[in-house]
Amino acid sequence: MSVPQETPYDGGPVTALRRVAFLMERGREETRRVQAFRKAAAAILPIPADEVAERVESGTLTELPSIGPSTAAVIESAVRGVVPERLARLETEYAGPLTPGGREIRAALRGDLHSHSDWSDGGSPIEEMAFTAIELGHEYLVLTDHSPRLTVANGLSVARLTRQLGVVDAVNEHLAGSRFTLLKGIEVDILDDGTLDQTDDMLARLDLRVASVHSKLKMDADQMTRRMIGAIRNPRMNVLGHCTGRLVTGNRGIRPGSTFDARSVFEACVEHDVAVEINSRPERRDPPTRLLELARDIGCRFSIDSDSHAPGQLDFLDYGCERAEAAGIDPDRIVNTWPRERLLAWAAKDG
């Protein structure tokens, strides 16, 4: 009986651990389990390669903080130049397109306008989100952590957002010379009266602004319509995020979307040149198909966004692209198919 040959691997243990975590996130596996692999990668990153190899040979990897039996097995295989068994299985299960459709639009996308880091309710550092976006071929990623009022998501005050902008500058300085840029943004709450949950001076410092309703989703339809249109009229607003707020599946349960005069809202988006987000999270599928088609027919621009809260979720764009293709949306109406310079010029509209 022949023994299966082991597949050679030359990526190194940190790369293997990061790839395992990415694929687990892509497959929507439990966050706690994913974080074990990310923490293990961070733990061995500063350790010299020869020391890691010595620990592999002596069987002492698990004496290191954040290294358990599962992560140690990945490290051991990678150090020995063999594809880790867990990585091979995940590549089989989760690599490749997430959807059969939308491939042409997905190829046209240059970036993603809605992403979160561990500064608000995301699970990974800013740098990890940026590096993963580069690996996916993005030319830009807009960092859009939450605004102050959304305390449940650790929303950023003016002071914290100011500090974050310095981190973004540092990341871009480190990446100088690459084709990728991390852009400064926010997912700002649309407050009950239609104002935006951040100072105008702070909003003006950003490259792009996604505005979303996160509270009182059961508000009376007339009030919700006025609330949304009030925000759309704000000259700082660029993208209307997950417009109904619905949840159709997932571990957070099911939630009906808010009701509003969609025609009036989308006509306001056209008038004020605000893009309607096609939110790619599988549990959202927002806007619903009938509203997506209405926005298309009215003449709205769109933004296909991952709304990612972890690096592996950046690939959720596949889901939104499939929906855009099914709706027959012209790629040039999708603002994140545009080159960075055109996108930034559009986002910096004067009021």
Protein Blocks (a to p, Z undefined) as FASTA:
>chain_A
ZZddddddfebjmlmmmmmmmmmmmnopafklmmmmmmmmmmmmmpcfklmmmmmmnopm
mmpghiafklmmmmmmmmnopacfklmmmmmmmgcjfbfghklmmmmpgbdfbdcdfklm
mfbdfklmmmmmmmnopabdcdddddfklmmnopacfklmmmmmmmmmmmmmmmgoiabd
cdddddddddfkopacbdfklmmmpmbdcdddfbhklgcfklmmmmmmmmmmpmkbmbdc
hflopafbdjkbpaddddddfklmmmmmmmnopacdddfbfklopacfklmmmmmmnopa
cdddfkiabfklmmmmmmmmmmmmmnopafklpmklpcfklmmmmmmpcZZ
